[in-house]
Amino acid sequence: MFELWYAIVALVFAIYVMLDGFDLGAGILSPFVARTDSERRQVLTAIGPYWGGNEVWLVVGGGVLFLAFPRVLASGISGFYFAIFLVLWCLLGRGIAIEFRSHVTNVLWRTAWDFVFAAVSMLLGVFLGAAFGNLMRGVPLDSDGWFSLPLFTDFSARAPVGILDWYTILTGVFALLAFAGHGALFLTWKTDGPVHERSRRMARRLWIAVAGLWPVVTAASHSVNPALFPGMGRGLGVLAVALALAGIVVVFVRLSRGSGLGAFLGSCAFLLGVIGASAASYFPVMLRAIDGDALSITAYTGGGHEDGLRTALRWFGVGLPLAVAYFVVVFRLHRGKAVAAGDGEGY
């Protein structure tokens, strides 16, 4: 039962990265692919029907942790308190920027909110990547399962560690590039005109960078946590790595053939594969203690009661298909290219 809920946690956060990743990427790229007010509104129209629902998956991830692994959630929220507040402020700023920028026609007003939208999207990409790096590297858990982290120490990725060091900055940059590439492919699929052309050119460059940096991040992960690679050899880990590799190939092949949707689906496969491989290699650990594996919190030591998990699994079996159906309906309703609404009529 704990193994199944570990997989569910990984799946929920992978879905969040895949879905919210494309609208974060669109925000990151907005200053580079949209140069006029109409083009910026076209970018917002492309992600407008989806971004609110995409962010809900982050809440779902927290809810699943609360249900299945309460000790992990309690320790993580306490230890990453400062980082979580930074993420929340960025999420708030991003939503406000999207909703407020078209309320006033003043150029200065709109330029300011466009800057906020792009800046917090970039910061969120780096923060989420750094959070992933902290999990892979490990945190200074004590014997009671608690920890605290300063923003940085000596950037060495060795105890005493902070939120930022050379490794977590590397994973933050990798996440930023991956989100930007994911968003570029989404805009290539959902837009036309100058935004489409600029997004297609950006997508090719960004995915070359992602493909080049991925093995570097993998080697760095092995350097800071040598226990990862043995876990990668498990059956699911091999399948996840194969999915990520196939996703990269599909991105380049479909992009060269002018298929924005096909390339975007390849990008989705890559992100799912990377997170799946990381989860498989990390199992059963959920919070790794950098000072010794005996202090780590695992799926077996951080979970709730099995009876409650069995009951919750039945409800999850009801809720997940409903959530999937919602996104299928939303994507069908908004199929086709995004067209900027008239001024005052939308984003």
BALOBA-1460 file (C-alpha; in Angstrom, 3 decimals):
// residues 347
<rec num="1" residu="m" x="0.000" y="0.000" z="0.000"/>
<rec num="2" residu="f" x="2.806" y="2.444" z="0.844"/>
<rec num="3" residu="e" x="4.497" y="1.647" z="-2.465"/>
<rec num="4" residu="l" x="1.301" y="2.438" z="-4.367"/>
<rec num="5" residu="w" x="0.831" y="5.767" z="-2.598"/>
<rec num="6" residu="y" x="4.479" y="6.644" z="-3.223"/>
<rec num="7" residu="a" x="3.766" y="6.123" z="-6.920"/>
<rec num="8" residu="i" x="0.598" y="8.236" z="-6.669"/>
<rec num="9" residu="v" x="2.541" y="11.103" z="-5.076"/>
<rec num="10" residu="a" x="5.126" y="10.940" z="-7.863"/>
<rec num="11" residu="l" x="2.361" y="10.822" z="-10.494"/>
<rec num="12" residu="v" x="0.510" y="13.832" z="-9.072"/>
<rec num="13" residu="f" x="3.633" y="16.003" z="-8.951"/>
<rec num="14" residu="a" x="4.648" y="14.818" z="-12.431"/>
<rec num="15" residu="i" x="1.223" y="15.880" z="-13.736"/>
<rec num="16" residu="y" x="1.691" y="19.258" z="-12.051"/>
<rec num="17" residu="v" x="5.090" y="19.759" z="-13.692"/>
<rec num="18" residu="m" x="3.748" y="18.665" z="-17.083"/>
<rec num="19" residu="l" x="0.666" y="20.918" z="-16.955"/>
<rec num="20" residu="d" x="1.762" y="23.987" z="-15.030"/>
<rec num="21" residu="g" x="5.135" y="23.689" z="-16.734"/>
<rec num="22" residu="f" x="3.794" y="24.826" z="-20.100"/>
<rec num="23" residu="d" x="2.115" y="27.963" z="-18.779"/>
<rec num="24" residu="l" x="5.153" y="28.763" z="-16.640"/>
<rec num="25" residu="g" x="7.230" y="28.343" z="-19.783"/>
<rec num="26" residu="a" x="4.921" y="30.650" z="-21.707"/>
<rec num="27" residu="g" x="5.419" y="33.264" z="-18.995"/>
<rec num="28" residu="i" x="9.192" y="32.833" z="-19.079"/>
<rec num="29" residu="l" x="9.242" y="33.318" z="-22.841"/>
<rec num="30" residu="s" x="6.627" y="36.061" z="-23.089"/>
<rec num="31" residu="p" x="9.161" y="38.949" z="-23.317"/>
<rec num="32" residu="f" x="10.995" y="37.145" z="-26.133"/>
<rec num="33" residu="v" x="8.161" y="35.851" z="-28.320"/>
<rec num="34" residu="a" x="5.560" y="38.626" z="-27.845"/>
<rec num="35" residu="r" x="6.616" y="42.163" z="-28.776"/>
<rec num="36" residu="t" x="3.323" y="44.032" z="-29.119"/>
<rec num="37" residu="d" x="0.346" y="44.344" z="-26.818"/>
<rec num="38" residu="s" x="-1.737" y="42.157" z="-29.138"/>
<rec num="39" residu="e" x="0.951" y="39.441" z="-29.170"/>
<rec num="40" residu="r" x="1.234" y="39.503" z="-25.388"/>
<rec num="41" residu="r" x="-2.530" y="39.094" z="-25.129"/>
<rec num="42" residu="q" x="-2.287" y="36.196" z="-27.576"/>
<rec num="43" residu="v" x="0.154" y="34.429" z="-25.213"/>
<rec num="44" residu="l" x="-2.200" y="35.009" z="-22.280"/>
<rec num="45" residu="t" x="-5.167" y="33.801" z="-24.324"/>
<rec num="46" residu="a" x="-3.253" y="30.600" z="-25.164"/>
<rec num="47" residu="i" x="-2.737" y="29.691" z="-21.491"/>
<rec num="48" residu="g" x="-5.808" y="31.460" z="-20.087"/>
<rec num="49" residu="p" x="-8.205" y="28.478" z="-20.004"/>
<rec num="50" residu="y" x="-5.663" y="26.211" z="-18.329"/>
<rec num="51" residu="w" x="-3.359" y="27.967" z="-15.878"/>
<rec num="52" residu="g" x="-5.766" y="28.058" z="-12.920"/>
<rec num="53" residu="g" x="-6.595" y="24.365" z="-13.210"/>
<rec num="54" residu="n" x="-2.941" y="23.492" z="-13.726"/>
<rec num="55" residu="e" x="-1.924" y="25.053" z="-10.414"/>
<rec num="56" residu="v" x="-4.567" y="23.026" z="-8.571"/>
<rec num="57" residu="w" x="-2.380" y="19.959" z="-9.050"/>
<rec num="58" residu="l" x="0.151" y="21.496" z="-6.661"/>
<rec num="59" residu="v" x="-2.605" y="21.658" z="-4.048"/>
<rec num="60" residu="v" x="-3.538" y="18.067" z="-4.889"/>
<rec num="61" residu="g" x="0.069" y="17.039" z="-4.290"/>
<rec num="62" residu="g" x="0.021" y="18.648" z="-0.855"/>
<rec num="63" residu="g" x="-3.287" y="16.971" z="-0.084"/>
<rec num="64" residu="v" x="-1.981" y="13.548" z="-1.101"/>
<rec num="65" residu="l" x="1.089" y="14.014" z="1.096"/>
<rec num="66" residu="f" x="-1.142" y="15.088" z="4.005"/>
<rec num="67" residu="l" x="-3.223" y="11.951" z="3.565"/>
<rec num="68" residu="a" x="-0.605" y="9.340" z="2.782"/>
<rec num="69" residu="f" x="2.658" y="10.665" z="4.263"/>
<rec num="70" residu="p" x="1.816" y="13.189" z="7.006"/>
<rec num="71" residu="r" x="5.230" y="13.018" z="8.638"/>
<rec num="72" residu="v" x="6.921" y="13.883" z="5.342"/>
<rec num="73" residu="l" x="4.601" y="16.853" z="4.823"/>
<rec num="74" residu="a" x="5.065" y="18.141" z="8.376"/>
<rec num="75" residu="s" x="8.843" y="17.941" z="8.207"/>
<rec num="76" residu="g" x="9.014" y="19.362" z="4.688"/>
<rec num="77" residu="i" x="6.766" y="22.359" z="5.372"/>
<rec num="78" residu="s" x="8.715" y="23.176" z="8.529"/>
<rec num="79" residu="g" x="12.132" y="22.818" z="6.902"/>
<rec num="80" residu="f" x="11.278" y="24.555" z="3.634"/>
<rec num="81" residu="y" x="9.151" y="27.250" z="5.306"/>
<rec num="82" residu="f" x="10.996" y="30.193" z="3.737"/>
<rec num="83" residu="a" x="11.176" y="28.565" z="0.295"/>
<rec num="84" residu="i" x="7.469" y="27.698" z="0.358"/>
<rec num="85" residu="f" x="6.577" y="31.297" z="1.118"/>
<rec num="86" residu="l" x="8.693" y="32.460" z="-1.826"/>
<rec num="87" residu="v" x="6.809" y="30.040" z="-4.092"/>
<rec num="88" residu="l" x="3.429" y="31.178" z="-2.738"/>
<rec num="89" residu="w" x="4.263" y="34.846" z="-3.287"/>
<rec num="90" residu="c" x="5.347" y="34.063" z="-6.853"/>
<rec num="91" residu="l" x="2.138" y="32.113" z="-7.521"/>
<rec num="92" residu="l" x="0.084" y="35.010" z="-6.164"/>
<rec num="93" residu="g" x="2.030" y="37.561" z="-8.186"/>
<rec num="94" residu="r" x="1.641" y="35.517" z="-11.329"/>
<rec num="95" residu="g" x="-2.115" y="35.159" z="-10.985"/>
<rec num="96" residu="i" x="-2.552" y="38.845" z="-10.198"/>
<rec num="97" residu="a" x="-0.411" y="39.844" z="-13.178"/>
<rec num="98" residu="i" x="-2.467" y="37.691" z="-15.563"/>
<rec num="99" residu="e" x="-5.795" y="39.002" z="-14.274"/>
<rec num="100" residu="f" x="-4.905" y="42.665" z="-13.730"/>
<rec num="101" residu="r" x="-2.824" y="43.612" z="-16.780"/>
<rec num="102" residu="s" x="-5.788" y="44.293" z="-19.081"/>
<rec num="103" residu="h" x="-7.942" y="46.153" z="-16.550"/>
<rec num="104" residu="v" x="-6.299" y="49.477" z="-17.431"/>
<rec num="105" residu="t" x="-5.225" y="50.523" z="-20.943"/>
<rec num="106" residu="n" x="-2.284" y="52.594" z="-19.711"/>
<rec num="107" residu="v" x="0.995" y="51.405" z="-21.290"/>
<rec num="108" residu="l" x="2.982" y="51.751" z="-18.063"/>
<rec num="109" residu="w" x="0.390" y="49.682" z="-16.160"/>
<rec num="110" residu="r" x="0.491" y="46.859" z="-18.680"/>
<rec num="111" residu="t" x="4.268" y="46.904" z="-19.013"/>
<rec num="112" residu="a" x="4.650" y="46.635" z="-15.238"/>
<rec num="113" residu="w" x="2.343" y="43.612" z="-15.008"/>
<rec num="114" residu="d" x="3.987" y="41.994" z="-18.030"/>
<rec num="115" residu="f" x="7.323" y="42.326" z="-16.230"/>
<rec num="116" residu="v" x="5.858" y="40.772" z="-13.066"/>
<rec num="117" residu="f" x="4.361" y="37.909" z="-15.082"/>
<rec num="118" residu="a" x="7.680" y="37.078" z="-16.752"/>
<rec num="119" residu="a" x="9.822" y="37.596" z="-13.636"/>
<rec num="120" residu="v" x="7.778" y="35.432" z="-11.266"/>
<rec num="121" residu="s" x="7.448" y="32.727" z="-13.937"/>
<rec num="122" residu="m" x="11.252" y="32.614" z="-14.186"/>
<rec num="123" residu="l" x="11.633" y="32.580" z="-10.404"/>
<rec num="124" residu="l" x="9.097" y="29.773" z="-10.042"/>
<rec num="125" residu="g" x="11.004" y="27.678" z="-12.566"/>
<rec num="126" residu="v" x="14.243" y="28.147" z="-10.627"/>
<rec num="127" residu="f" x="12.581" y="27.606" z="-7.215"/>
<rec num="128" residu="l" x="10.866" y="24.373" z="-8.280"/>
<rec num="129" residu="g" x="14.093" y="23.078" z="-9.790"/>
<rec num="130" residu="a" x="16.039" y="23.997" z="-6.661"/>
<rec num="131" residu="a" x="13.425" y="22.216" z="-4.516"/>
<rec num="132" residu="f" x="13.922" y="19.095" z="-6.628"/>
<rec num="133" residu="g" x="17.674" y="19.444" z="-6.149"/>
<rec num="134" residu="n" x="17.283" y="19.698" z="-2.378"/>
<rec num="135" residu="l" x="15.337" y="16.433" z="-2.336"/>
<rec num="136" residu="m" x="17.928" y="14.650" z="-4.485"/>
<rec num="137" residu="r" x="20.863" y="15.994" z="-2.447"/>
<rec num="138" residu="g" x="19.349" y="15.571" z="1.004"/>
<rec num="139" residu="v" x="18.544" y="17.786" z="3.976"/>
<rec num="140" residu="p" x="19.945" y="17.933" z="7.546"/>
<rec num="141" residu="l" x="17.302" y="15.808" z="9.291"/>
<rec num="142" residu="d" x="17.771" y="15.276" z="13.032"/>
<rec num="143" residu="s" x="16.790" y="12.194" z="15.026"/>
<rec num="144" residu="d" x="13.220" y="13.509" z="15.436"/>
<rec num="145" residu="g" x="12.766" y="14.056" z="11.706"/>
<rec num="146" residu="w" x="13.014" y="17.873" z="11.669"/>
<rec num="147" residu="f" x="15.361" y="20.176" z="9.819"/>
<rec num="148" residu="s" x="15.943" y="23.818" z="8.972"/>
<rec num="149" residu="l" x="17.812" y="25.333" z="6.046"/>
<rec num="150" residu="p" x="19.400" y="28.752" z="5.567"/>
<rec num="151" residu="l" x="19.213" y="30.260" z="2.108"/>
<rec num="152" residu="f" x="22.857" y="29.279" z="1.448"/>
<rec num="153" residu="t" x="26.092" y="28.367" z="3.253"/>
<rec num="154" residu="d" x="29.296" y="27.747" z="1.276"/>
<rec num="155" residu="f" x="27.635" y="26.449" z="-1.950"/>
<rec num="156" residu="s" x="29.514" y="23.136" z="-1.630"/>
<rec num="157" residu="a" x="26.506" y="20.711" z="-1.505"/>
<rec num="158" residu="r" x="28.088" y="19.174" z="1.592"/>
<rec num="159" residu="a" x="26.928" y="19.578" z="5.198"/>
<rec num="160" residu="p" x="26.147" y="22.147" z="6.428"/>
<rec num="161" residu="v" x="23.923" y="22.824" z="3.419"/>
<rec num="162" residu="g" x="21.518" y="25.589" z="2.483"/>
<rec num="163" residu="i" x="18.653" y="25.835" z="0.034"/>
<rec num="164" residu="l" x="21.058" y="27.092" z="-2.634"/>
<rec num="165" residu="d" x="24.401" y="25.539" z="-3.563"/>
<rec num="166" residu="w" x="26.115" y="24.657" z="-6.838"/>
<rec num="167" residu="y" x="23.952" y="21.560" z="-7.304"/>
<rec num="168" residu="t" x="20.547" y="23.070" z="-6.502"/>
<rec num="169" residu="i" x="21.367" y="26.102" z="-8.676"/>
<rec num="170" residu="l" x="22.214" y="23.662" z="-11.492"/>
<rec num="171" residu="t" x="18.878" y="21.848" z="-11.083"/>
<rec num="172" residu="g" x="17.141" y="25.229" z="-10.924"/>
<rec num="173" residu="v" x="18.694" y="26.308" z="-14.232"/>
<rec num="174" residu="f" x="17.813" y="22.943" z="-15.780"/>
<rec num="175" residu="a" x="14.182" y="23.289" z="-14.668"/>
<rec num="176" residu="l" x="14.067" y="26.847" z="-16.012"/>
<rec num="177" residu="l" x="15.276" y="25.683" z="-19.439"/>
<rec num="178" residu="a" x="12.968" y="22.648" z="-19.454"/>
<rec num="179" residu="f" x="9.907" y="24.739" z="-18.542"/>
<rec num="180" residu="a" x="10.844" y="27.366" z="-21.133"/>
<rec num="181" residu="g" x="11.253" y="24.673" z="-23.790"/>
<rec num="182" residu="h" x="7.950" y="23.075" z="-22.768"/>
<rec num="183" residu="g" x="6.197" y="26.436" z="-22.963"/>
<rec num="184" residu="a" x="7.787" y="27.207" z="-26.339"/>
<rec num="185" residu="l" x="6.358" y="23.998" z="-27.784"/>
<rec num="186" residu="f" x="2.927" y="24.743" z="-26.324"/>
<rec num="187" residu="l" x="2.960" y="28.207" z="-27.920"/>
<rec num="188" residu="t" x="4.185" y="26.686" z="-31.185"/>
<rec num="189" residu="w" x="1.138" y="24.413" z="-31.098"/>
<rec num="190" residu="k" x="-1.459" y="26.940" z="-29.920"/>
<rec num="191" residu="t" x="-0.487" y="30.176" z="-31.702"/>
<rec num="192" residu="d" x="0.071" y="31.409" z="-35.209"/>
<rec num="193" residu="g" x="1.741" y="34.409" z="-36.795"/>
<rec num="194" residu="p" x="4.871" y="36.015" z="-35.357"/>
<rec num="195" residu="v" x="4.393" y="34.440" z="-31.894"/>
<rec num="196" residu="h" x="4.295" y="30.988" z="-33.491"/>
<rec num="197" residu="e" x="7.441" y="31.590" z="-35.528"/>
<rec num="198" residu="r" x="9.442" y="33.023" z="-32.634"/>
<rec num="199" residu="s" x="8.273" y="30.227" z="-30.313"/>
<rec num="200" residu="r" x="9.316" y="27.567" z="-32.827"/>
<rec num="201" residu="r" x="12.801" y="29.057" z="-33.144"/>
<rec num="202" residu="m" x="13.140" y="29.382" z="-29.360"/>
<rec num="203" residu="a" x="11.933" y="25.807" z="-28.859"/>
<rec num="204" residu="r" x="14.702" y="24.332" z="-31.002"/>
<rec num="205" residu="r" x="17.430" y="26.269" z="-29.187"/>
<rec num="206" residu="l" x="16.018" y="25.545" z="-25.743"/>
<rec num="207" residu="w" x="15.667" y="21.809" z="-26.347"/>
<rec num="208" residu="i" x="19.240" y="21.583" z="-27.587"/>
<rec num="209" residu="a" x="20.242" y="23.159" z="-24.256"/>
<rec num="210" residu="v" x="17.967" y="20.788" z="-22.293"/>
<rec num="211" residu="a" x="19.326" y="17.728" z="-24.108"/>
<rec num="212" residu="g" x="22.897" y="18.861" z="-23.418"/>
<rec num="213" residu="l" x="22.334" y="19.720" z="-19.758"/>
<rec num="214" residu="w" x="20.329" y="16.609" z="-18.827"/>
<rec num="215" residu="p" x="23.344" y="14.235" z="-18.636"/>
<rec num="216" residu="v" x="25.282" y="16.900" z="-16.727"/>
<rec num="217" residu="v" x="22.511" y="17.113" z="-14.115"/>
<rec num="218" residu="t" x="22.325" y="13.311" z="-13.977"/>
<rec num="219" residu="a" x="26.065" y="13.030" z="-13.321"/>
<rec num="220" residu="a" x="25.878" y="15.811" z="-10.724"/>
<rec num="221" residu="s" x="23.002" y="14.000" z="-8.987"/>
<rec num="222" residu="h" x="25.127" y="10.870" z="-8.753"/>
<rec num="223" residu="s" x="27.951" y="12.976" z="-7.336"/>
<rec num="224" residu="v" x="25.863" y="14.381" z="-4.470"/>
<rec num="225" residu="n" x="23.852" y="11.180" z="-3.894"/>
<rec num="226" residu="p" x="25.672" y="8.002" z="-5.071"/>
<rec num="227" residu="a" x="22.728" y="5.848" z="-3.922"/>
<rec num="228" residu="l" x="20.548" y="7.114" z="-6.787"/>
<rec num="229" residu="f" x="21.927" y="5.103" z="-9.711"/>
<rec num="230" residu="p" x="21.407" y="1.599" z="-8.228"/>
<rec num="231" residu="g" x="17.719" y="2.459" z="-7.867"/>
<rec num="232" residu="m" x="17.593" y="3.590" z="-11.485"/>
<rec num="233" residu="g" x="18.107" y="-0.010" z="-12.527"/>
<rec num="234" residu="r" x="14.673" y="-1.052" z="-11.276"/>
<rec num="235" residu="g" x="12.135" y="-1.964" z="-13.954"/>
<rec num="236" residu="l" x="10.062" y="1.201" z="-13.623"/>
<rec num="237" residu="g" x="13.196" y="3.338" z="-13.551"/>
<rec num="238" residu="v" x="14.410" y="1.864" z="-16.845"/>
<rec num="239" residu="l" x="10.994" y="2.431" z="-18.435"/>
<rec num="240" residu="a" x="10.948" y="6.025" z="-17.206"/>
<rec num="241" residu="v" x="14.416" y="6.722" z="-18.625"/>
<rec num="242" residu="a" x="13.307" y="5.192" z="-21.931"/>
<rec num="243" residu="l" x="10.220" y="7.431" z="-21.901"/>
<rec num="244" residu="a" x="12.366" y="10.524" z="-21.328"/>
<rec num="245" residu="l" x="14.772" y="9.576" z="-24.117"/>
<rec num="246" residu="a" x="11.887" y="8.865" z="-26.486"/>
<rec num="247" residu="g" x="10.340" y="12.201" z="-25.549"/>
<rec num="248" residu="i" x="13.494" y="14.119" z="-26.512"/>
<rec num="249" residu="v" x="13.677" y="12.310" z="-29.863"/>
<rec num="250" residu="v" x="9.999" y="13.014" z="-30.561"/>
<rec num="251" residu="v" x="10.500" y="16.714" z="-29.736"/>
<rec num="252" residu="f" x="13.203" y="17.150" z="-32.384"/>
<rec num="253" residu="v" x="11.592" y="14.910" z="-35.007"/>
<rec num="254" residu="r" x="8.112" y="16.426" z="-34.755"/>
<rec num="255" residu="l" x="9.466" y="19.962" z="-34.490"/>
<rec num="256" residu="s" x="11.453" y="19.473" z="-37.703"/>
<rec num="257" residu="r" x="8.256" y="18.292" z="-39.404"/>
<rec num="258" residu="g" x="6.259" y="21.278" z="-38.206"/>
<rec num="259" residu="s" x="4.021" y="19.372" z="-35.790"/>
<rec num="260" residu="g" x="3.632" y="21.566" z="-32.728"/>
<rec num="261" residu="l" x="1.256" y="19.148" z="-30.995"/>
<rec num="262" residu="g" x="3.507" y="16.145" z="-31.571"/>
<rec num="263" residu="a" x="6.553" y="18.012" z="-30.266"/>
<rec num="264" residu="f" x="4.572" y="19.199" z="-27.227"/>
<rec num="265" residu="l" x="3.506" y="15.627" z="-26.428"/>
<rec num="266" residu="g" x="7.156" y="14.586" z="-26.680"/>
<rec num="267" residu="s" x="8.020" y="17.293" z="-24.175"/>
<rec num="268" residu="c" x="5.309" y="15.973" z="-21.844"/>
<rec num="269" residu="a" x="6.809" y="12.484" z="-22.145"/>
<rec num="270" residu="f" x="10.281" y="13.807" z="-21.313"/>
<rec num="271" residu="l" x="9.104" y="15.574" z="-18.145"/>
<rec num="272" residu="l" x="7.092" y="12.551" z="-17.002"/>
<rec num="273" residu="g" x="10.055" y="10.292" z="-17.691"/>
<rec num="274" residu="v" x="12.561" y="12.432" z="-15.781"/>
<rec num="275" residu="i" x="10.333" y="12.658" z="-12.707"/>
<rec num="276" residu="g" x="9.406" y="8.980" z="-12.933"/>
<rec num="277" residu="a" x="13.060" y="7.931" z="-13.159"/>
<rec num="278" residu="s" x="13.967" y="10.187" z="-10.231"/>
<rec num="279" residu="a" x="11.139" y="8.762" z="-8.096"/>
<rec num="280" residu="a" x="12.073" y="5.175" z="-8.958"/>
<rec num="281" residu="s" x="15.734" y="5.780" z="-8.119"/>
<rec num="282" residu="y" x="14.849" y="7.598" z="-4.880"/>
<rec num="283" residu="f" x="12.425" y="4.940" z="-3.551"/>
<rec num="284" residu="p" x="11.703" y="4.258" z="-0.714"/>
<rec num="285" residu="v" x="13.245" y="7.510" z="0.558"/>
<rec num="286" residu="m" x="11.036" y="10.608" z="0.653"/>
<rec num="287" residu="l" x="13.271" y="12.951" z="2.645"/>
<rec num="288" residu="r" x="16.934" y="11.980" z="2.527"/>
<rec num="289" residu="a" x="19.104" y="12.828" z="5.510"/>
<rec num="290" residu="i" x="22.401" y="14.201" z="4.269"/>
<rec num="291" residu="d" x="24.099" y="13.119" z="7.519"/>
<rec num="292" residu="g" x="23.220" y="9.437" z="7.195"/>
<rec num="293" residu="d" x="20.565" y="7.203" z="5.653"/>
<rec num="294" residu="a" x="19.451" y="5.969" z="9.079"/>
<rec num="295" residu="l" x="17.835" y="9.374" z="9.701"/>
<rec num="296" residu="s" x="16.004" y="9.506" z="6.357"/>
<rec num="297" residu="i" x="12.210" y="9.489" z="6.236"/>
<rec num="298" residu="t" x="10.939" y="6.780" z="3.909"/>
<rec num="299" residu="a" x="7.579" y="5.740" z="2.520"/>
<rec num="300" residu="y" x="7.394" y="3.169" z="5.326"/>
<rec num="301" residu="t" x="8.344" y="5.441" z="8.233"/>
<rec num="302" residu="g" x="6.533" y="8.587" z="7.060"/>
<rec num="303" residu="g" x="3.173" y="7.098" z="6.070"/>
<rec num="304" residu="g" x="-0.242" y="6.998" z="7.666"/>
<rec num="305" residu="h" x="-2.335" y="3.980" z="8.703"/>
<rec num="306" residu="e" x="-2.883" y="1.379" z="6.001"/>
<rec num="307" residu="d" x="-6.643" y="1.135" z="6.635"/>
<rec num="308" residu="g" x="-7.032" y="4.838" z="5.960"/>
<rec num="309" residu="l" x="-4.914" y="4.549" z="2.832"/>
<rec num="310" residu="r" x="-7.131" y="1.746" z="1.492"/>
<rec num="311" residu="t" x="-10.239" y="3.880" z="2.000"/>
<rec num="312" residu="a" x="-8.580" y="6.904" z="0.416"/>
<rec num="313" residu="l" x="-7.528" y="4.823" z="-2.577"/>
<rec num="314" residu="r" x="-11.182" y="4.187" z="-3.447"/>
<rec num="315" residu="w" x="-11.912" y="7.926" z="-3.437"/>
<rec num="316" residu="f" x="-8.782" y="8.650" z="-5.434"/>
<rec num="317" residu="g" x="-10.039" y="6.164" z="-8.017"/>
<rec num="318" residu="v" x="-13.147" y="8.338" z="-8.338"/>
<rec num="319" residu="g" x="-11.444" y="11.750" z="-8.237"/>
<rec num="320" residu="l" x="-8.629" y="11.137" z="-10.732"/>
<rec num="321" residu="p" x="-10.893" y="10.179" z="-13.676"/>
<rec num="322" residu="l" x="-13.046" y="13.251" z="-12.970"/>
<rec num="323" residu="a" x="-9.974" y="15.498" z="-13.034"/>
<rec num="324" residu="v" x="-8.770" y="13.910" z="-16.269"/>
<rec num="325" residu="a" x="-12.235" y="14.326" z="-17.803"/>
<rec num="326" residu="y" x="-12.195" y="18.012" z="-16.837"/>
<rec num="327" residu="f" x="-8.947" y="18.622" z="-18.693"/>
<rec num="328" residu="v" x="-10.112" y="16.638" z="-21.722"/>
<rec num="329" residu="v" x="-13.234" y="18.818" z="-21.912"/>
<rec num="330" residu="v" x="-11.262" y="22.067" z="-21.446"/>
<rec num="331" residu="f" x="-8.745" y="21.192" z="-24.161"/>
<rec num="332" residu="r" x="-11.537" y="20.185" z="-26.533"/>
<rec num="333" residu="l" x="-13.482" y="23.379" z="-25.879"/>
<rec num="334" residu="h" x="-10.397" y="25.488" z="-26.608"/>
<rec num="335" residu="r" x="-8.926" y="23.491" z="-29.479"/>
<rec num="336" residu="g" x="-7.436" y="25.416" z="-32.339"/>
<rec num="337" residu="k" x="-5.138" y="28.420" z="-32.405"/>
<rec num="338" residu="a" x="-5.367" y="31.095" z="-29.714"/>
<rec num="339" residu="v" x="-6.532" y="34.474" z="-31.000"/>
<rec num="340" residu="a" x="-5.990" y="37.607" z="-28.912"/>
<rec num="341" residu="a" x="-9.303" y="39.050" z="-27.757"/>
<rec num="342" residu="g" x="-10.164" y="42.619" z="-28.564"/>
<rec num="343" residu="d" x="-8.882" y="45.189" z="-26.105"/>
<rec num="344" residu="g" x="-11.169" y="45.183" z="-23.065"/>
<rec num="345" residu="e" x="-12.765" y="41.848" z="-23.988"/>
<rec num="346" residu="g" x="-10.356" y="39.460" z="-22.304"/>
<rec num="347" residu="y" x="-6.696" y="38.965" z="-21.440"/>
